[in-house]
Amino acid sequence: MPFMETDMEQEATELQAMIDADPELGEASDVFNQEYEFRKKLVLARKGAGLTQKELGMMSGLPFRAISRMETNTEVSPNIRTLFKYLSALGYNLEIVKE
């Protein structure tokens, strides 16, 4: 059976209903989405600088694998020192802004 876009829409609707019904699941979903968006911004900053993960590793002193994990692995969060090295090598700093 071919993939149907309506199947995906139905699954999205069902998932949203589950999230709406369970506050803990909703909170976990929010955290996941925030982390995903943050990792996406890291990748966009690196690519915007025209750098590969390997090149950024050489500039930051971080192993290539650490950069790869930071950009893709949602199971492990980077430590603050690693994050600072990554951002500093790209010319960024980290600010805390109240919502």
C-alpha positions in Angstrom: 0.0 0.0 0.0 1.5 3.4 -1.0 2.2 6.0 1.6 -0.7 8.4 2.0 -0.4 11.9 3.2 -3.8 11.5 4.9 -2.3 8.7 7.0 0.3 11.1 8.3 -2.3 13.8 9.0 -4.4 11.3 10.9 -1.4 10.2 13.0 -0.6 13.8 13.7 -4.2 14.4 14.8 -4.1 11.3 17.1 -0.7 12.3 18.5 -2.0 15.8 19.3 -5.1 14.3 21.0 -2.8 12.2 23.2 -0.7 15.2 24.1 -3.7 17.3 24.9 -5.1 14.5 27.2 -1.9 14.0 29.2 -0.2 17.1 30.7 3.1 15.1 31.3 3.2 14.0 27.7 2.5 17.6 26.6 5.3 18.9 28.8 7.7 16.3 27.4 6.7 17.2 23.9 7.3 20.9 24.5 10.8 20.1 25.9 11.6 17.9 23.0 10.5 20.5 20.5 12.5 23.2 22.2 15.6 21.0 22.2 15.0 20.1 18.5 14.7 23.8 17.6 17.9 24.6 19.5 19.9 21.9 17.8 18.5 23.1 14.4 19.8 26.6 15.2 23.3 25.2 16.0 23.4 23.4 12.7 22.2 26.5 10.8 24.9 28.7 12.6 27.6 26.2 11.7 26.5 25.8 8.1 26.0 29.6 7.8 29.6 30.0 8.7 30.4 27.6 5.9 31.9 25.0 8.2 31.7 21.2 8.4 31.5 19.5 11.7 35.1 18.4 11.3 36.3 22.0 10.6 34.3 23.3 13.6 35.9 20.6 15.7 39.4 21.8 14.8 38.5 25.4 15.5 36.8 24.7 18.8 39.0 22.0 20.1 36.0 19.7 20.3 36.1 16.2 18.9 34.1 15.7 15.7 31.9 13.2 17.6 31.0 15.7 20.3 29.8 18.1 17.6 27.8 15.4 15.8 26.2 14.3 19.1 25.4 17.9 20.0 23.7 18.5 16.7 21.8 15.2 16.4 21.5 13.2 19.6 18.3 14.0 21.4 19.1 11.4 24.1 22.1 13.3 25.5 22.4 17.0 26.2 25.7 18.8 25.8 27.5 20.0 28.9 27.8 23.8 29.2 31.5 23.9 28.5 31.1 22.0 25.2 28.2 24.3 24.3 30.3 27.4 25.0 33.3 26.1 22.9 30.9 25.3 20.0 29.3 28.7 20.1 32.6 30.6 20.7 34.2 29.1 17.7 31.4 30.4 15.6 31.5 33.9 17.1 28.4 33.5 19.2 27.8 33.8 22.9 25.0 32.5 25.0 22.4 34.8 26.6 19.6 34.0 29.0 16.5 35.9 28.2 13.3 35.9 30.3 10.2 35.0 28.4 
